[in-house]
Amino acid sequence: MNTSRLIEFSDEDLAELDEVACAAERINPALGAMEVENVRNQARAGAIAERVSRRQSASVRSQEMVYRSVAAELAGVTFTTDRSMQAQITQSMEWVECYPATLAAWEAGRITRGHATAVLRCGTVLPRDARAEFDAAAAELCVGQSVGRVKDRLDHLAQELHPRTLAERHKEARGERRVGSQPVGDGMSEVVARVPAILAAAIDDRLNEQASTIIDADPDGRTRDQIRADVFCDMLLTGSPLADPTIDGDGNGTLGMIRAKVQVVVPALTLLGRDDDPANDTTTVDLVGSAPIDPATARALAGAVATWERLVVHPVSGQVLCTDSYRRTASMARLLRARDRHCRFPGCRRPAIRCELDHTLDYALGGPTDIRNLCHLCQRHHSMKQFTSWGVRQLGDGILEWTSPTGRVYIDHPPAPLVRFMPSGGGAPPPDEGGGAPPPDPAPF
């Protein structure tokens, strides 16, 4: 063997590496013990919610409000969302109640959180009375194995222990098919579909065939993954793979199937002609209630609309002051959508367009229909405000003060507007690049 090509470690390097490995051996059990302590604590929170809910009426709504309230209490002190915390509590209760052997192995440092999560995921297909046998076998199966190598074995073990056939379960599982999306940053989102495995494989194969055809016919520099993504969007939005997003014709490719609503946010001092500071010459564009999008995409969408809606904002805070036709109730709703952009419960990001306008001080108790007494709340948090002891009051300028059942206080500020068009100087506006009409001249403020 040619030893000259082997990487050599000095004695000092090997000694230090051994210290690091020993530290890892010491830290891993301690880390596992702390994680399991957190799981047990979250399970206690779930037990509290169960105990309190049993004392409520038989209404599903009232019982659900208890769980939401408990989750929101923990979310506030752990800087997460109550939806996420409620999911964590549910998962922790499942670990504690159904997988004690797995939890014990995790606590002792014999397995990791990844193993415990895999056991929980694979065991979900089993009825609760069949999980004890699975738990005991799965915990031992994970010891000494990487998570990646043990997942398939856990799946097979769960299938072997299941009292019903796969065909029977698949028939029921088809009823849970769905499609969803979530933003991933940089103006991008992921589309996730839960469909039968055979259809998923067929869709994947279809995308591969379409991508291969395009690559063979006209290799335009796009990668296979990029072409697959483009074809996926084209097929869903147009019914055919012909709307190439690189086309510059009247349809603007895939974007031509989307209709935009443009809101132009103008600082009040700009409207008065008092702000010509080049340092403020910035433009960012936001897909309302979701995530930023790139300017080129925004221009393409804006070019297809006939009217633009103007919002006037405070020059320092960015707070929305008014919109066109401000005196109308519909305009108040537009202003509040622009101000809030999402649910105003701490940590919630559900878009305002999917929320309800709530009177902070109940209208039935004399609360006025005024922007200073209105805010957007999603159905979940609107109900929680109404049916639990969570309280809220408005501090002015759209700032909300929430008080939890245990007395903890959380301040929620309205987000600063992300769509801003600032003057580039004293000259004429630059030529339109998106193909649409420029926004109308502002009326006197």
Phi, psi and chi 1 to 4 in degrees:
 res  aa     phi    psi   chi1   chi2   chi3   chi4
   1 MET       -  136.2 -178.7  176.1   63.9      -
   2 ASN   -83.4   99.6 -175.8    4.3      -      -
   3 THR   -78.7   -9.2   58.5      -      -      -
   4 SER   -69.3  -17.7   62.7      -      -      -
   5 ARG   -96.6   -1.8  -58.9 -178.8   64.1 -179.2
   6 LEU   -77.7  143.2  -64.8  177.5      -      -
   7 ILE   -72.5  131.0  -62.4  174.6      -      -
   8 GLU  -107.9  133.7  -65.4 -175.4    0.2      -
   9 PHE  -104.7  138.2  -73.4   81.8      -      -
  10 SER   -74.5  165.7   66.8      -      -      -
  11 ASP   -60.6  -37.1  -68.7  -18.1      -      -
  12 GLU   -65.8  -40.7  -67.6   79.1    5.0      -
  13 ASP   -62.8  -44.2  -68.1  -26.7      -      -
  14 LEU   -66.0  -36.5  -70.2  173.5      -      -
  15 ALA   -66.3  -42.4      -      -      -      -
  16 GLU   -69.5  -38.6 -175.2  173.7    2.0      -
  17 LEU   -62.7  -37.8 -178.5   59.3      -      -
  18 ASP   -64.0  -38.1 -177.4   60.9      -      -
  19 GLU   -63.3  -41.8  -69.7  178.6    4.8      -
  20 VAL   -63.5  -43.3  170.5      -      -      -
  21 ALA   -64.3  -40.4      -      -      -      -
  22 CYS   -64.4  -39.1  -70.7      -      -      -
  23 ALA   -63.7  -40.1      -      -      -      -
  24 ALA   -62.7  -40.2      -      -      -      -
  25 GLU   -63.5  -34.0  -70.8  176.6  -30.0      -
  26 ARG   -78.3  -39.1 -177.5 -176.9   70.6 -104.5
  27 ILE   -73.1  -38.1  -68.1  170.2      -      -
  28 ASN   -58.1  -48.2 -167.5   56.6      -      -
  29 PRO   -63.2  -38.8  -22.5   34.9      -      -
  30 ALA   -64.6  -40.7      -      -      -      -
  31 LEU   -64.3  -43.5 -179.6   61.1      -      -
  32 GLY   -60.7  -40.8      -      -      -      -
  33 ALA   -63.5  -40.0      -      -      -      -
  34 MET   -67.7  -40.4  -68.7 -177.1   64.8      -
  35 GLU   -64.1  -41.8  -71.0  176.6  -35.3      -
  36 VAL   -68.6  -34.7  172.7      -      -      -
  37 GLU   -60.1  -40.6 -178.1 -178.0    6.5      -
  38 ASN   -66.1  -40.3 -173.3   48.4      -      -
  39 VAL   -60.8  -45.3  166.3      -      -      -
  40 ARG   -65.4  -36.7  -63.5 -170.6 -168.1  -78.7
  41 ASN   -66.1  -41.6 -170.1   57.3      -      -
  42 GLN   -66.3  -35.4  -70.0  177.1  -16.2      -
  43 ALA   -65.1  -34.0      -      -      -      -
  44 ARG   -62.7  -40.7  -76.6 -175.4   62.0 -164.2
  45 ALA   -60.4  -41.0      -      -      -      -
  46 GLY   -63.9  -37.7      -      -      -      -
  47 ALA   -65.5  -37.4      -      -      -      -
  48 ILE   -61.8  -45.6  -66.8  171.7      -      -
  49 ALA   -61.1  -41.3      -      -      -      -
  50 GLU   -63.7  -42.3  -76.6 -170.1  -15.1      -
  51 ARG   -64.6  -44.2 -174.2  168.4   65.5 -114.1
  52 VAL   -68.2  -39.8  174.1      -      -      -
  53 SER   -64.9  -30.6   67.0      -      -      -
  54 ARG   -66.6  -22.4  -76.4 -164.0  -65.8  -92.8
  55 ARG   -88.1   -5.0  -62.3 -160.0  -63.7  -93.8
  56 GLN   -88.4  179.2  -49.9  -55.5  -49.4      -
  57 SER   -67.3  171.1   66.1      -      -      -
  58 ALA   -74.3   -0.2      -      -      -      -
  59 SER   -63.1  131.0  165.3      -      -      -
  60 VAL   -61.1  -36.9  173.6      -      -      -
  61 ARG   -61.0  -48.8  175.0 -171.1  -72.6  -95.0
  62 SER   -64.9  -38.3   62.0      -      -      -
  63 GLN   -67.0  -40.4  -66.4  176.9   -1.0      -
  64 GLU   -64.9  -36.0  173.1   62.5   16.0      -
  65 MET   -61.3  -35.0  -69.3  -54.8  110.6      -
  66 VAL   -62.0  -47.6  172.8      -      -      -
  67 TYR   -63.9  -40.6  -76.8   94.3      -      -
  68 ARG   -64.0  -41.1  -66.4 -177.9 -174.4 -179.5
  69 SER   -65.4  -43.9 -175.6      -      -      -
  70 VAL   -63.4  -43.9  169.0      -      -      -
  71 ALA   -62.9  -39.8      -      -      -      -
  72 ALA   -65.4  -34.1      -      -      -      -
  73 GLU   -62.7  -45.6 -170.8   71.1   55.6      -
  74 LEU   -71.6  -34.7  -95.5   65.7      -      -
  75 ALA   -62.6  -36.0      -      -      -      -
  76 GLY   -63.6  -37.3      -      -      -      -
  77 VAL   -88.4  -10.6  -61.8      -      -      -
  78 THR  -112.2    6.2   55.6      -      -      -
  79 PHE    57.1   48.2  -52.1  104.6      -      -
  80 THR  -133.7 -176.6 -174.7      -      -      -
  81 THR   -92.6  154.5   66.8      -      -      -
  82 ASP   -68.2  -30.7   59.7  -67.4      -      -
  83 ARG   -62.4  -47.4  -78.2 -171.5  178.2   86.6
  84 SER   -62.3  -42.7  173.3      -      -      -
  85 MET   -66.0  -38.4 -179.8   53.7   66.0      -
  86 GLN   -63.4  -37.8 -170.9  167.6  -11.0      -
  87 ALA   -65.7  -40.1      -      -      -      -
  88 GLN   -64.4  -41.2  -69.1 -179.9   45.2      -
  89 ILE   -63.0  -44.3  -70.4  173.4      -      -
  90 THR   -60.2  -43.5  -59.9      -      -      -
  91 GLN   -65.4  -41.3  178.9  174.9  -89.2      -
  92 SER   -64.3  -41.4  -65.4      -      -      -
  93 MET   -62.3  -37.2  -66.0  178.3   69.8      -
  94 GLU   -64.4  -44.4 -168.6   79.2    3.6      -
  95 TRP   -59.2  -49.2  -94.7  -36.9      -      -
  96 VAL   -65.3  -41.0  169.7      -      -      -
  97 GLU   -82.3  -33.7  -66.1  173.2    5.1      -
  98 CYS  -113.3  -16.7  -60.4      -      -      -
  99 TYR  -132.3   56.1  -57.2   96.4      -      -
 100 PRO   -63.2  -36.8   23.1  -34.2      -      -
 101 ALA   -66.4  -42.6      -      -      -      -
 102 THR   -63.4  -42.0  -62.0      -      -      -
 103 LEU   -64.3  -39.7 -146.2   59.4      -      -
 104 ALA   -65.7  -42.2      -      -      -      -
 105 ALA   -65.1  -37.6      -      -      -      -
 106 TRP   -66.0  -44.1 -178.3   10.3      -      -
 107 GLU   -64.0  -32.9 -170.3  171.7   25.9      -
 108 ALA   -82.5   -5.4      -      -      -      -
 109 GLY    83.0   11.2      -      -      -      -
 110 ARG   -78.9  -26.9  -59.8  173.0   65.2 -143.2
 111 ILE  -134.3  174.6   64.0  174.7      -      -
 112 THR  -114.1  176.3   66.3      -      -      -
 113 ARG   -57.7  -37.7  170.3 -179.1  -78.0  -85.9
 114 GLY   -59.8  -42.2      -      -      -      -
 115 HIS   -63.6  -46.7  -67.8   98.0      -      -
 116 ALA   -61.7  -38.2      -      -      -      -
 117 THR   -66.6  -40.3  -58.8      -      -      -
 118 ALA   -63.7  -41.1      -      -      -      -
 119 VAL   -61.5  -45.2  170.3      -      -      -
 120 LEU   -62.7  -43.2 -173.9  104.5      -      -
 121 ARG   -64.0  -47.8 -179.9 -171.7   63.0   80.2
 122 CYS   -69.2  -32.8  -64.9      -      -      -
 123 GLY   -76.7  -11.4      -      -      -      -
 124 THR   -60.1  -30.4  -58.7      -      -      -
 125 VAL   -72.1  -16.1  -58.9      -      -      -
 126 LEU   -88.1  144.6  -67.5  167.0      -      -
 127 PRO   -64.4  154.5   20.4  -29.9      -      -
 128 ARG   -59.1  -33.8  -64.1 -178.9   75.1   86.8
 129 ASP   -75.1   -6.4   57.4    3.1      -      -
 130 ALA  -105.9    0.8      -      -      -      -
 131 ARG   -83.1  -22.2  -68.2  179.6 -173.2  176.2
 132 ALA   -62.2  -46.2      -      -      -      -
 133 GLU   -64.5  -42.2 -177.4  179.6   -1.2      -
 134 PHE   -62.6  -43.4  173.0   75.7      -      -
 135 ASP   -58.6  -48.4  171.8   47.0      -      -
 136 ALA   -62.2  -44.0      -      -      -      -
 137 ALA   -71.8  -39.4      -      -      -      -
 138 ALA   -66.7  -39.7      -      -      -      -
 139 ALA   -60.1  -43.1      -      -      -      -
 140 GLU   -72.0  -32.8  -68.9  -57.3  -42.7      -
 141 LEU   -63.3  -31.2 -159.3   61.1      -      -
 142 CYS   -79.8  -24.6  -70.4      -      -      -
 143 VAL   -62.6  126.8  175.6      -      -      -
 144 GLY    80.2    3.7      -      -      -      -
 145 GLN  -116.8  148.5  -61.5  -71.3  -26.4      -
 146 SER   -73.9  155.9   68.3      -      -      -
 147 VAL   -60.7  -42.1  177.6      -      -      -
 148 GLY   -60.9  -36.5      -      -      -      -
 149 ARG   -79.4  -22.9  -71.7 -169.9  173.7 -174.1
 150 VAL   -95.7  -13.8   81.3      -      -      -
 151 LYS   -59.1  -47.3  -78.9 -177.1  178.0  179.2
 152 ASP   -62.7  -38.2  -72.4  -15.9      -      -
 153 ARG   -66.6  -36.5  -62.6  173.2   65.7 -174.8
 154 LEU   -66.1  -40.3  -69.2  173.4      -      -
 155 ASP   -60.3  -46.8  -86.3  -32.4      -      -
 156 HIS   -64.7  -39.5  -75.8  -67.8      -      -
 157 LEU   -61.4  -43.1  176.8   62.5      -      -
 158 ALA   -64.2  -39.7      -      -      -      -
 159 GLN   -64.9  -39.5  -63.5  -63.1  -25.1      -
 160 GLU   -65.0  -35.4  -68.7  172.3    3.3      -
 161 LEU   -88.7   -6.8  -64.2  176.8      -      -
 162 HIS   -74.6  133.6 -156.0  -69.8      -      -
 163 PRO   -76.7  -11.7   26.3  -33.9      -      -
 164 ARG  -114.4  156.6  -60.9  175.4   60.9 -155.7
 165 THR   -76.7  158.7   66.4      -      -      -
 166 LEU   -62.9  -36.2  177.4   59.4      -      -
 167 ALA   -62.3  -41.5      -      -      -      -
 168 GLU   -64.8  -43.2  -67.6  173.7  -34.3      -
 169 ARG   -71.2  -34.5  -71.3 -179.7  -80.1  125.3
 170 HIS   -65.0  -36.4  174.3   68.3      -      -
 171 LYS   -60.8  -39.6 -176.0  177.4 -179.7  179.5
 172 GLU   -73.5  -39.9  -68.7 -177.2    3.3      -
 173 ALA   -63.2  -28.8      -      -      -      -
 174 ARG   -59.3  -27.5  -79.7  179.9   55.3   87.3
 175 GLY   -69.3  -11.2      -      -      -      -
 176 GLU  -101.4   12.4  -60.9  178.6    2.5      -
 177 ARG   -66.1  142.9   58.5 -168.4 -177.0  -84.0
 178 ARG  -165.5  169.1   61.7 -177.4 -178.8  -88.3
 179 VAL  -132.6  138.4  177.9      -      -      -
 180 GLY  -145.0  169.8      -      -      -      -
 181 SER  -142.6  155.8   66.8      -      -      -
 182 GLN  -151.0  140.7   59.1 -177.9   10.0      -
 183 PRO   -69.9  145.8   24.5  -32.9      -      -
 184 VAL  -123.3    9.0  -65.4      -      -      -
 185 GLY    97.1  163.0      -      -      -      -
 186 ASP    57.6   34.1  -62.7  -32.5      -      -
 187 GLY    72.9   18.4      -      -      -      -
 188 MET  -119.3  156.1  -56.7  -66.2  -74.8      -
 189 SER  -139.6  160.1  -69.1      -      -      -
 190 GLU  -106.4  135.7  -74.2 -176.0  -16.8      -
 191 VAL  -104.3  123.1  176.9      -      -      -
 192 VAL  -119.0  127.6 -179.4      -      -      -
 193 ALA  -120.8  131.5      -      -      -      -
 194 ARG  -101.6  106.0  179.2 -172.5  -72.3  -95.1
 195 VAL  -136.4  165.4  -63.2      -      -      -
 196 PRO   -54.5  142.8  -29.0   36.4      -      -
 197 ALA   -57.5  -36.2      -      -      -      -
 198 ILE   -67.1  -36.7 -173.7   64.8      -      -
 199 LEU   -71.4  -36.4  -63.5 -177.1      -      -
 200 ALA   -62.8  -41.4      -      -      -      -
 201 ALA   -66.3  -37.9      -      -      -      -
 202 ALA   -67.3  -40.8      -      -      -      -
 203 ILE   -62.7  -43.7  -69.1  170.7      -      -
 204 ASP   -62.0  -42.0 -173.3   69.4      -      -
 205 ASP   -66.9  -39.3 -174.8   63.0      -      -
 206 ARG   -62.5  -43.4  176.1   83.1  179.3  -90.5
 207 LEU   -63.0  -38.8  -69.5  173.7      -      -
 208 ASN   -63.8  -43.2  -86.3  -28.6      -      -
 209 GLU   -63.7  -44.7  -71.2 -176.6   -1.6      -
 210 GLN   -62.9  -42.8  -65.6  -77.4    0.6      -
 211 ALA   -63.6  -41.0      -      -      -      -
 212 SER   -64.1  -40.2  -63.7      -      -      -
 213 THR   -61.9  -43.6  -60.2      -      -      -
 214 ILE   -66.2  -41.9  -67.7  172.9      -      -
 215 ILE   -64.1  -41.8  -69.2  173.0      -      -
 216 ASP   -68.0  -36.8  -67.7  -19.2      -      -
 217 ALA   -79.5  -40.4      -      -      -      -
 218 ASP  -155.5   82.4 -177.5   20.5      -      -
 219 PRO   -65.7  104.1   23.0  -31.0      -      -
 220 ASP  -102.8   13.3   55.0    9.2      -      -
 221 GLY    97.7  -11.4      -      -      -      -
 222 ARG   -75.5  147.8  -72.2  179.5  -68.0  169.2
 223 THR   -76.4  166.6   65.6      -      -      -
 224 ARG   -60.9  -42.7  176.3  174.4  -69.8  -88.0
 225 ASP   -62.3  -40.5  -78.2  -19.1      -      -
 226 GLN   -63.6  -43.1  -69.6  170.7  -17.0      -
 227 ILE   -65.4  -41.8  -66.1  174.9      -      -
 228 ARG   -58.5  -44.1  -81.6  166.3   50.9   89.9
 229 ALA   -64.6  -40.6      -      -      -      -
 230 ASP   -65.6  -44.1  -66.9  -17.7      -      -
 231 VAL   -63.8  -41.0  169.7      -      -      -
 232 PHE   -55.8  -48.5  175.5   80.2      -      -
 233 CYS   -66.3  -43.3  -66.3      -      -      -
 234 ASP   -62.3  -44.1  -66.5  -21.4      -      -
 235 MET   -64.3  -39.0  -67.4  -70.7  -72.3      -
 236 LEU   -75.5  -36.5  -74.6  176.5      -      -
 237 LEU   -87.4  -25.5  -68.6  174.6      -      -
 238 THR  -124.3  -12.7   69.6      -      -      -
 239 GLY    82.5    2.7      -      -      -      -
 240 SER  -151.2  159.7   73.0      -      -      -
 241 PRO   -89.0   24.2   34.4  -35.7      -      -
 242 LEU   -95.5  -13.2  -57.1  178.5      -      -
 243 ALA   -86.8   75.0      -      -      -      -
 244 ASP   -63.0  123.9 -170.5  -29.9      -      -
 245 PRO   -66.0   -7.8   22.0  -32.3      -      -
 246 THR   -88.8   -7.0   61.7      -      -      -
 247 ILE   -69.4  137.2  -65.8  175.5      -      -
 248 ASP  -106.5   20.0  -66.6  -35.0      -      -
 249 GLY   -76.3 -166.6      -      -      -      -
 250 ASP   -61.8  -30.2  -67.5  -21.5      -      -
 251 GLY   -81.5  -12.6      -      -      -      -
 252 ASN    54.2   36.5  -76.6  -37.4      -      -
 253 GLY    58.2 -138.7      -      -      -      -
 254 THR   -60.0  -36.9  -56.3      -      -      -
 255 LEU   -63.0  -23.4  -65.4 -179.4      -      -
 256 GLY   -65.8  -16.9      -      -      -      -
 257 MET   -87.4   -3.4  -54.5  -55.6  -63.6      -
 258 ILE  -108.0  135.7  -59.2  174.2      -      -
 259 ARG  -108.8  128.0  -67.2  -64.0  176.0  -98.0
 260 ALA  -103.5  158.2      -      -      -      -
 261 LYS  -119.2  119.4  179.6  177.9 -179.3 -179.5
 262 VAL   -98.1  127.8  177.7      -      -      -
 263 GLN  -114.0  122.3  -70.6 -177.3  -28.8      -
 264 VAL  -102.2  117.8 -179.9      -      -      -
 265 VAL   -97.7  119.6 -179.8      -      -      -
 266 VAL  -118.0  123.2 -175.4      -      -      -
 267 PRO   -61.8  142.8  -22.0   33.4      -      -
 268 ALA   -59.0  -39.3      -      -      -      -
 269 LEU   -67.0  -31.3  -69.5 -176.0      -      -
 270 THR   -65.2  -40.7  -61.7      -      -      -
 271 LEU   -62.9  -32.0 -153.5   60.3      -      -
 272 LEU   -85.6   -3.6  -66.4  171.6      -      -
 273 GLY    77.5   22.6      -      -      -      -
 274 ARG  -105.7   -2.0  -62.5  178.6 -176.3  174.7
 275 ASP  -123.2  103.5 -173.6   -1.8      -      -
 276 ASP  -123.2   25.6  -68.2  -38.0      -      -
 277 ASP   -73.0  115.6 -175.3   -0.1      -      -
 278 PRO   -61.0  -21.3  -18.4   30.4      -      -
 279 ALA   -66.2  -18.5      -      -      -      -
 280 ASN   -96.8   11.8  -69.6  -29.4      -      -
 281 ASP   -81.5   78.4 -176.2   15.4      -      -
 282 THR  -131.4  147.9   59.5      -      -      -
 283 THR  -135.1  120.4  -59.7      -      -      -
 284 THR  -127.7  150.1   58.1      -      -      -
 285 VAL  -126.5  136.6 -175.1      -      -      -
 286 ASP  -123.4  133.6 -175.7   42.3      -      -
 287 LEU   -79.5  106.4 -175.7   61.0      -      -
 288 VAL   -52.2  127.6  175.5      -      -      -
 289 GLY    78.6    3.4      -      -      -      -
 290 SER  -129.6  -82.2 -178.7      -      -      -
 291 ALA  -160.7  162.5      -      -      -      -
 292 PRO   -64.5  148.5  -20.5   32.9      -      -
 293 ILE  -123.4  158.5   59.7  176.0      -      -
 294 ASP   -72.7  150.7   65.8  -76.7      -      -
 295 PRO   -58.7  -37.1  -26.7   35.9      -      -
 296 ALA   -62.4  -42.8      -      -      -      -
 297 THR   -64.3  -41.6  -62.2      -      -      -
 298 ALA   -61.6  -41.7      -      -      -      -
 299 ARG   -65.3  -39.0  -75.2 -167.3  -66.7  -91.5
 300 ALA   -64.2  -39.9      -      -      -      -
 301 LEU   -71.6  -41.2  -66.1  175.6      -      -
 302 ALA   -65.7  -30.7      -      -      -      -
 303 GLY   -66.9  -15.4      -      -      -      -
 304 ALA   -96.0    0.5      -      -      -      -
 305 VAL  -108.8  151.0  -61.3      -      -      -
 306 ALA   -90.8  -27.2      -      -      -      -
 307 THR  -127.2  149.5   60.2      -      -      -
 308 TRP  -118.6  142.4  -67.3   37.2      -      -
 309 GLU  -102.6  126.4 -180.0  178.6  -11.7      -
 310 ARG   -96.9  136.2  178.8 -176.2   54.5 -154.3
 311 LEU  -120.7  130.8  -54.5  177.4      -      -
 312 VAL   -98.7  128.6  179.0      -      -      -
 313 VAL  -120.1  156.8  -59.6      -      -      -
 314 HIS   -65.1  134.7 -170.1  -78.7      -      -
 315 PRO   -68.2  -19.6   25.7  -35.3      -      -
 316 VAL  -103.4  -55.2  176.7      -      -      -
 317 SER   -81.4  -19.4   67.6      -      -      -
 318 GLY    78.4    3.6      -      -      -      -
 319 GLN   -65.5  133.3  174.1   66.0   48.7      -
 320 VAL   -67.9  131.2  175.5      -      -      -
 321 LEU  -100.6  -43.3  -59.7  177.6      -      -
 322 CYS  -163.4  168.9   65.9      -      -      -
 323 THR  -128.1  175.1   70.6      -      -      -
 324 ASP   -58.1  146.2  -62.6  -33.6      -      -
 325 SER    51.2   50.1  -56.6      -      -      -
 326 TYR   -60.7  -31.4  172.1   74.3      -      -
 327 ARG   -71.2  -15.4  -66.7  177.3 -179.2   83.4
 328 ARG   -82.0  148.1  -69.9  165.9   36.5 -169.7
 329 THR   -58.5  -38.3  -58.2      -      -      -
 330 ALA   -62.6  -36.9      -      -      -      -
 331 SER   -68.2  -36.6  -64.6      -      -      -
 332 MET   -60.9  -40.3  -69.0  177.0   63.1      -
 333 ALA   -63.8  -39.9      -      -      -      -
 334 ARG   -64.2  -41.6  -69.7 -159.1  -60.3  -90.1
 335 LEU   -61.9  -44.5 -173.7  148.3      -      -
 336 LEU   -67.9  -34.7  -71.1  163.6      -      -
 337 ARG   -63.2  -40.9  -80.1 -161.1  -58.1  -90.3
 338 ALA   -68.5  -34.9      -      -      -      -
 339 ARG   -73.1  -48.6 -176.3 -165.0   72.7 -178.0
 340 ASP   -82.7  -45.4  -66.4  -17.5      -      -
 341 ARG    64.6  -24.3  -61.3 -138.2  -41.6  -86.4
 342 HIS  -155.8  173.6   52.2   64.1      -      -
 343 CYS   -54.3  138.5  172.1      -      -      -
 344 ARG   -95.4   11.3  -65.9  -60.6  -54.2  -77.9
 345 PHE   -74.8  138.2 -171.2   84.7      -      -
 346 PRO   -50.4  125.1  -27.8   35.3      -      -
 347 GLY    88.9  -14.1      -      -      -      -
 348 CYS   -84.0  139.3 -175.0      -      -      -
 349 ARG  -122.1   17.3  -69.1  -76.3  -62.6  173.1
 350 ARG   -64.8  128.1 -175.6  167.1  -68.4  -86.4
 351 PRO   -56.0  146.5  -24.1   34.3      -      -
 352 ALA   -60.3  -32.5      -      -      -      -
 353 ILE   -65.9  -14.6   57.1  175.3      -      -
 354 ARG  -108.7   14.0  -60.9  177.9 -174.4  172.1
 355 CYS  -110.9  176.4  -66.8      -      -      -
 356 GLU  -112.5  143.7  -56.4  164.1   -7.8      -
 357 LEU   -81.1  120.9  -91.0  176.4      -      -
 358 ASP  -112.7  136.6  172.5   62.2      -      -
 359 HIS   -76.3  115.9  -73.6   74.1      -      -
 360 THR   -57.9  -51.3  -58.1      -      -      -
 361 LEU   -93.3  118.7  176.0   61.0      -      -
 362 ASP   -48.8  134.3 -163.6  -23.7      -      -
 363 TYR   -59.3  -37.1 -179.7   78.7      -      -
 364 ALA   -66.1  -19.8      -      -      -      -
 365 LEU  -100.5   12.3  -59.9  177.9      -      -
 366 GLY   101.0    6.0      -      -      -      -
 367 GLY   -68.7  130.6      -      -      -      -
 368 PRO   -77.6  154.6   29.9  -35.3      -      -
 369 THR   -85.5   83.7  -57.1      -      -      -
 370 ASP  -140.3  146.8 -172.9  -64.7      -      -
 371 ILE   -60.4  -21.7   59.9  172.1      -      -
 372 ARG   -81.4   -2.7  -67.7  165.6  -66.3 -176.1
 373 ASN  -128.2   16.5 -171.5   50.0      -      -
 374 LEU  -126.0  147.1  -67.2  169.3      -      -
 375 CYS  -158.6  162.8   68.8      -      -      -
 376 HIS   -88.5  130.3  -76.9   87.4      -      -
 377 LEU  -132.0  135.9  -65.1  178.7      -      -
 378 CYS   -67.7  165.3   66.6      -      -      -
 379 GLN   -58.3  -36.8 -166.9  -79.9  -31.2      -
 380 ARG   -61.9  -49.3  173.5 -171.9  179.6   88.6
 381 HIS   -83.6  -24.3  -65.1  125.3      -      -
 382 HIS   -62.4  -46.3 -166.4  172.8      -      -
 383 SER   -65.0  -38.9  -61.2      -      -      -
 384 MET   -66.1  -38.9 -162.4  165.2   74.8      -
 385 LYS   -62.7  -36.5  169.1 -179.1  173.2  -71.5
 386 GLN   -78.6  -35.8 -176.3  177.1    0.7      -
 387 PHE  -112.0   -0.4  -64.6  104.5      -      -
 388 THR  -124.2  179.8   75.0      -      -      -
 389 SER   -89.4   13.4   52.8      -      -      -
 390 TRP   -65.6  132.6  -85.6   87.6      -      -
 391 GLY  -121.9  156.7      -      -      -      -
 392 VAL  -146.4  145.7   60.5      -      -      -
 393 ARG  -143.1  153.9   67.4 -171.4 -175.3  102.6
 394 GLN   -92.2  132.1  -61.6 -129.7   14.7      -
 395 LEU   -99.1    0.0  -56.9 -177.9      -      -
 396 GLY   102.3  154.8      -      -      -      -
 397 ASP    57.8   28.2  -64.7  -32.9      -      -
 398 GLY    76.8    7.7      -      -      -      -
 399 ILE   -85.2  130.4  -59.0  171.1      -      -
 400 LEU  -111.0  142.5  -56.4 -176.9      -      -
 401 GLU  -115.0  112.8  178.9 -173.3   81.2      -
 402 TRP   -99.6  140.6  -71.8   87.5      -      -
 403 THR  -123.8  125.0  -56.1      -      -      -
 404 SER   -81.3  168.1   77.8      -      -      -
 405 PRO   -58.5  -26.7  -28.2   36.5      -      -
 406 THR   -91.9    3.7   60.2      -      -      -
 407 GLY    95.7    2.0      -      -      -      -
 408 ARG   -73.6  142.5  -70.3  179.6  171.4   83.2
 409 VAL  -112.9  134.7  174.6      -      -      -
 410 TYR  -129.1  130.3  -56.1   95.3      -      -
 411 ILE  -101.1  127.1  -56.2  -62.8      -      -
 412 ASP  -116.6  116.7 -171.1   74.8      -      -
 413 HIS   -93.6  144.3  -68.2  -94.1      -      -
 414 PRO   -66.5  141.7   24.9  -33.4      -      -
 415 PRO   -67.8  146.7   25.5  -33.3      -      -
 416 ALA   -70.1  140.3      -      -      -      -
 417 PRO   -58.4  139.5  -22.2   32.8      -      -
 418 LEU   -99.2  -17.9  -64.7 -178.2      -      -
 419 VAL   -94.5  108.5 -176.2      -      -      -
 420 ARG  -138.3  128.2  -54.3 -168.6   66.1 -178.6
 421 PHE  -114.0  110.4  -68.9   82.1      -      -
 422 MET  -106.8  150.7  -52.6  -68.3  -70.0      -
 423 PRO   -67.7  143.2   26.2  -35.6      -      -
 424 SER   -94.5   -2.8   59.0      -      -      -
 425 GLY   155.6 -164.0      -      -      -      -
 426 GLY   -91.3   -2.8      -      -      -      -
 427 GLY   -83.2 -170.3      -      -      -      -
 428 ALA   -70.8  154.8      -      -      -      -
 429 PRO   -65.0  150.1   24.0  -33.7      -      -
 430 PRO   -64.3  156.1   24.9  -33.6      -      -
 431 PRO   -61.0  147.3   22.1  -33.0      -      -
 432 ASP   -69.3  130.7  175.5   48.0      -      -
 433 GLU  -104.0   -8.8  -62.5  179.6    8.6      -
 434 GLY  -101.5   -2.4      -      -      -      -
 435 GLY    89.6   -4.9      -      -      -      -
 436 GLY  -106.6  171.5      -      -      -      -
 437 ALA   -72.3  145.4      -      -      -      -
 438 PRO   -69.9  162.4   27.9  -35.6      -      -
 439 PRO   -65.5  150.1   23.3  -32.8      -      -
 440 PRO   -65.9  157.9   25.3  -34.7      -      -
 441 ASP   -62.3  139.0  -67.2  -26.7      -      -
 442 PRO   -70.3  143.3   25.3  -33.8      -      -
 443 ALA   -76.0  161.5      -      -      -      -
 444 PRO   -56.7  138.6  -23.0   33.1      -      -
 445 PHE   -93.8      -  176.8   66.2      -      -
